[in-house]
Amino acid sequence: MSAGTIFGVGIGPGNPDLMSVRADRLVRSARHVAFFRKAGRKGRARHLVDGLLRPDVTEIAMEYPVTTEIPVDDPAYAARLSGFYAAITRELCDLSRAGRDVVVLCEGDPFFYGSFMHLHARLRDLAPVEVVPAITGMSAAWTATGIPVTWGEDVLTVIPGTMAQDELARRMGDTDALVVMKIGRHLPRIRAALAAVGKLDRAWLVECASMAEQRVVRLAEAGDDAVPYFSIVIVHGDGRRP
């Protein structure tokens, strides 16, 4: 019996119309579909494929054992997630050995700040694995602003908003165009870092890019309340042009 393939399928930034043709075909034809979610939630990735799955699909909900309950630098955080990924790896390998293909739904692109990367590192030497790339959330976010993000020789830097404020400011000050991922409750610190390097007035906040609830606002005009974790801050470059 041939081993089944585990597909890490990028389903894009949130609008099903922005999925690739290959991703759409795999999702619609899959007999086994796996997706990450927080305990008690449906899961954003699963929500994005509502109405696309075949009636006889077997769904595999991969529930994180911890999200924000423990600081990421606590050894217990890494230990619990490591055990979680190991258990999921065993489950997916069992399906592969039984000849079953599995589609793992990945928000955005599987190789860009995605949970699937941690599975891929464990699976790649144990089972056939294929990755289907996708439009990233940041691409949808800068498109939502209606302004090109880079010109000429502009350098684009992508940083996670979870970094310390002084490191955020250092990275922000040393680039032309900027994308800040993983905003959530870190917004006040991100705003302060941008102000420190003189870029707050150029920054945009994009929530739920490409989705029905999309919101685009200048960061200086946004409140200090926490925003969705998957919000993105954009600072556009202003480089050479004809």
Backbone torsions as a table, in degrees:
resi	resn	phi	psi	omega
1	MET	NA	131.2	177.8
2	SER	-74.2	143.0	178.7
3	ALA	-70.2	145.4	176.3
4	GLY	-76.5	157.9	-180.0
5	THR	-99.3	138.9	174.4
6	ILE	-100.1	116.2	-177.4
7	PHE	-100.8	121.4	169.2
8	GLY	-90.0	103.4	-169.7
9	VAL	-105.1	113.5	174.6
10	GLY	-73.6	124.0	-177.7
11	ILE	-106.0	13.2	171.6
12	GLY	84.6	-171.0	-170.6
13	PRO	-77.7	-13.0	178.3
14	GLY	147.8	-28.4	177.5
15	ASN	-89.4	118.5	-178.9
16	PRO	-55.4	-26.6	179.0
17	ASP	-65.6	-16.9	-178.3
18	LEU	-96.2	5.3	172.6
19	MET	-70.9	149.4	175.3
20	SER	-71.7	160.7	177.5
21	VAL	-60.0	-42.0	-179.8
22	ARG	-64.4	-42.8	179.0
23	ALA	-62.1	-44.3	-179.9
24	ASP	-60.1	-43.5	-179.4
25	ARG	-64.1	-43.3	-178.9
26	LEU	-66.2	-42.6	-179.2
27	VAL	-64.1	-44.6	-176.7
28	ARG	-69.0	-29.2	-175.9
29	SER	-96.8	-8.1	-172.4
30	ALA	-67.3	136.4	172.9
31	ARG	-90.7	-24.3	178.1
32	HIS	-128.6	121.3	-179.2
33	VAL	-125.8	124.9	178.4
34	ALA	-111.9	149.4	-179.4
35	PHE	-156.3	147.5	177.3
36	PHE	-83.7	147.9	173.8
37	ARG	-161.4	158.2	172.5
38	LYS	-80.0	142.9	-178.9
39	ALA	-54.2	133.5	179.3
40	GLY	86.2	-3.6	179.6
41	ARG	-111.9	159.0	176.4
42	LYS	-72.9	-34.2	-176.7
43	GLY	100.0	128.2	-177.2
44	ARG	-62.8	-43.4	-178.7
45	ALA	-61.3	-43.1	179.4
46	ARG	-64.8	-38.4	178.6
47	HIS	-61.6	-36.2	-175.8
48	LEU	-68.5	-18.7	-179.1
49	VAL	-108.2	16.9	175.0
50	ASP	-53.3	131.5	177.9
51	GLY	85.5	-4.0	-178.7
52	LEU	-102.3	-21.7	-173.5
53	LEU	-80.1	147.5	178.6
54	ARG	-69.0	152.6	-175.1
55	PRO	-61.3	-29.9	-176.1
56	ASP	-98.7	19.4	-178.1
57	VAL	-66.4	144.6	171.2
58	THR	-99.0	120.2	-177.3
59	GLU	-97.5	135.5	-179.4
60	ILE	-119.9	101.9	-179.8
61	ALA	-85.7	119.6	-179.7
62	MET	-101.7	98.2	-172.6
63	GLU	-91.6	122.0	178.9
64	TYR	-60.2	135.0	177.3
65	PRO	-76.2	-17.9	-179.5
66	VAL	-157.6	145.0	175.3
67	THR	-126.2	-81.7	-179.5
68	THR	-109.8	7.1	-176.3
69	GLU	-71.5	-25.7	-178.9
70	ILE	-125.3	137.5	176.9
71	PRO	-58.3	143.5	-176.5
72	VAL	-64.9	-21.6	179.2
73	ASP	-90.6	2.8	175.4
74	ASP	-78.6	128.9	179.9
75	PRO	-55.0	-29.1	-180.0
76	ALA	-65.6	-30.8	179.5
77	TYR	-63.4	-51.7	-179.9
78	ALA	-64.0	-38.8	-178.2
79	ALA	-64.4	-43.8	-178.6
80	ARG	-68.9	-40.5	178.4
81	LEU	-69.5	-36.4	177.9
82	SER	-61.6	-43.4	177.3
83	GLY	-63.7	-38.7	178.4
84	PHE	-62.2	-48.6	-179.5
85	TYR	-65.9	-34.8	178.2
86	ALA	-64.8	-42.0	-179.8
87	ALA	-65.9	-42.4	178.6
88	ILE	-65.3	-38.0	177.8
89	THR	-59.4	-44.2	178.6
90	ARG	-61.8	-43.1	-178.7
91	GLU	-63.3	-44.5	-179.8
92	LEU	-69.2	-36.2	177.6
93	CYS	-65.5	-37.6	177.1
94	ASP	-61.0	-42.4	178.8
95	LEU	-66.1	-40.7	179.0
96	SER	-62.8	-44.6	179.8
97	ARG	-63.4	-26.6	177.4
98	ALA	-83.9	6.3	177.4
99	GLY	84.2	13.6	-177.6
100	ARG	-94.1	131.1	169.8
101	ASP	-80.6	145.5	178.5
102	VAL	-132.6	131.4	173.7
103	VAL	-99.9	119.8	175.7
104	VAL	-100.0	117.2	-178.6
105	LEU	-74.8	131.3	-178.4
106	CYS	-128.8	120.8	174.9
107	GLU	-64.9	141.9	-178.3
108	GLY	64.1	-137.8	179.0
109	ASP	-102.7	134.7	-175.7
110	PRO	-58.7	-28.2	-176.2
111	PHE	-100.6	16.6	-179.4
112	PHE	-125.0	96.9	179.7
113	TYR	54.5	31.5	-176.3
114	GLY	-105.1	153.0	178.7
115	SER	-64.7	-28.5	-178.0
116	PHE	-60.3	-27.6	-179.6
117	MET	-56.4	-36.3	-178.6
118	HIS	-71.3	-30.3	173.2
119	LEU	-73.9	-42.8	-178.6
120	HIS	-57.0	-42.9	-179.3
121	ALA	-61.9	-29.5	-179.4
122	ARG	-89.5	-29.5	-173.6
123	LEU	-88.2	-27.9	-165.7
124	ARG	-59.6	-26.3	178.6
125	ASP	-99.4	3.6	-175.2
126	LEU	-115.8	-24.6	-175.4
127	ALA	-153.5	159.6	174.8
128	PRO	-65.5	129.0	-178.5
129	VAL	-131.7	134.8	174.5
130	GLU	-128.6	141.7	-179.4
131	VAL	-115.0	131.0	178.9
132	VAL	-108.1	111.2	-177.1
133	PRO	-70.2	167.8	-176.4
134	ALA	-152.7	167.4	170.4
135	ILE	-63.4	132.3	-179.0
136	THR	-84.0	161.1	175.7
137	GLY	-61.8	-35.2	-177.8
138	MET	-68.8	-34.2	177.0
139	SER	-64.3	-42.5	177.2
140	ALA	-65.1	-34.4	-177.4
141	ALA	-69.4	-48.2	-179.0
142	TRP	-70.4	-28.4	174.7
143	THR	-65.8	-36.4	-179.7
144	ALA	-64.3	-25.9	178.4
145	THR	-75.0	-19.1	-179.2
146	GLY	76.1	17.4	-177.9
147	ILE	-129.4	131.7	176.0
148	PRO	-58.1	142.9	-173.7
149	VAL	-89.7	-27.4	-179.4
150	THR	-137.7	144.8	177.4
151	TRP	-131.4	147.6	172.3
152	GLY	49.9	-118.6	-179.1
153	GLU	-99.6	21.0	177.7
154	ASP	-54.3	138.9	173.9
155	VAL	-99.3	128.5	178.4
156	LEU	-102.4	130.2	177.3
157	THR	-118.8	135.3	176.7
158	VAL	-114.1	124.6	-178.8
159	ILE	-133.9	149.7	174.7
160	PRO	-83.9	136.4	-179.1
161	GLY	-69.3	-3.4	179.4
162	THR	-78.8	-7.6	-178.1
163	MET	-70.2	161.2	176.2
164	ALA	-63.6	151.5	-173.1
165	GLN	-61.3	-40.3	-179.4
166	ASP	-66.5	-34.9	177.6
167	GLU	-72.6	-37.5	174.5
168	LEU	-57.4	-48.8	-177.9
169	ALA	-62.4	-40.6	179.9
170	ARG	-60.9	-46.3	-178.8
171	ARG	-68.9	-39.7	179.8
172	MET	-63.7	-37.3	-177.7
173	GLY	-75.1	-16.1	-173.7
174	ASP	-107.5	37.4	180.0
175	THR	-152.6	165.1	177.8
176	ASP	-93.2	-51.5	178.4
177	ALA	-115.5	152.3	-170.4
178	LEU	-143.2	139.5	169.9
179	VAL	-125.9	126.7	175.7
180	VAL	-113.5	119.0	-179.4
181	MET	-97.4	168.3	171.8
182	LYS	56.8	66.2	-173.8
183	ILE	-83.0	-74.9	177.9
184	GLY	48.8	-129.6	-177.4
185	ARG	-74.6	-2.5	-179.1
186	HIS	-87.0	2.2	-174.5
187	LEU	-55.6	-46.8	-178.9
188	PRO	-58.1	-39.5	179.8
189	ARG	-68.4	-37.7	178.2
190	ILE	-66.1	-43.5	178.9
191	ARG	-60.8	-44.4	-179.4
192	ALA	-63.2	-39.7	179.5
193	ALA	-66.1	-41.1	178.3
194	LEU	-65.0	-39.8	178.3
195	ALA	-64.0	-37.8	-177.7
196	ALA	-64.4	-28.6	-179.0
197	VAL	-105.2	11.2	174.9
198	GLY	73.3	27.7	-177.2
199	LYS	-119.3	6.3	-177.7
200	LEU	-63.4	-37.8	-177.2
201	ASP	-70.6	-12.8	178.9
202	ARG	-101.5	-1.5	-171.8
203	ALA	-91.2	143.0	176.0
204	TRP	-119.5	145.4	174.6
205	LEU	-109.7	125.8	178.7
206	VAL	-121.5	119.1	176.8
207	GLU	-104.6	137.7	173.9
208	CYS	51.9	51.9	-177.7
209	ALA	-54.7	131.7	176.1
210	SER	78.1	-4.3	-178.9
211	MET	-94.7	169.8	-178.3
212	ALA	-60.6	-33.5	-178.2
213	GLU	-90.9	16.9	-179.4
214	GLN	-53.0	137.9	176.4
215	ARG	-135.3	128.9	-179.9
216	VAL	-124.9	124.1	-176.9
217	VAL	-150.3	149.3	172.9
218	ARG	-64.3	134.0	-175.1
219	LEU	-60.8	-35.4	-179.6
220	ALA	-63.7	-21.3	-178.3
221	GLU	-100.7	-4.4	179.4
222	ALA	-83.8	153.9	177.7
223	GLY	-75.1	177.7	179.9
224	ASP	-92.8	1.6	-180.0
225	ASP	-65.1	153.4	177.5
226	ALA	-61.2	143.1	178.6
227	VAL	-115.7	169.0	178.3
228	PRO	-53.3	141.3	-177.7
229	TYR	-54.3	-36.0	-176.2
230	PHE	-89.5	17.2	170.2
231	SER	-68.9	159.3	-176.2
232	ILE	-135.9	138.6	174.4
233	VAL	-103.5	133.8	-178.7
234	ILE	-121.7	133.2	167.0
235	VAL	-121.8	119.6	-175.3
236	HIS	-80.7	147.9	173.5
237	GLY	-77.0	168.0	-179.0
238	ASP	-143.0	46.9	-172.9
239	GLY	-83.3	-166.0	-175.8
240	ARG	-59.7	140.5	174.5
241	ARG	-149.2	158.5	-178.1
242	PRO	-62.7	NA	NA
